[in-house]
Amino acid sequence: MKITKEHNQDELTLSVAGRIDTITSKELDTEIASEMGTFNSMVMDLSDLTYISSAGLRILIATQKKLKASNTPFVIKNVNEPVGEILRMSGIDKILTIE
């Protein structure tokens, strides 16, 4: 997994490439935690994500809950078909804002 961070004014964009699995989900969680409080909105670009496990889905849900508690928008963008299918099958697409 590769994470690229970009701050554009008050928005943080995290581009995640590769696989989010049990091991790499911890790295993603750490990266997100290290950025908390440095932005007013967060975008997660998943265009180059090839796989997401249940551990990765938990990170997305936990991030949504944390940001919602502080009224901080969280949007997931550029979801490809294989990852989109995982999000739909798990019902996560009904919880998260996906564009």
Number of C-alpha atoms within 10 A of each C-alpha: 17 15 15 12 14 11 12 9 9 11 16 21 22 21 20 20 17 16 18 24 18 13 12 18 22 15 16 21 16 11 15 16 11 10 12 14 11 12 16 16 17 24 18 21 20 20 17 17 20 17 18 20 16 15 15 21 18 14 17 20 14 13 19 19 16 13 18 12 9 10 11 16 15 24 16 20 16 15 19 14 11 12 18 18 13 17 21 11 10 12 11 17 15 10 12 17 14 17 9
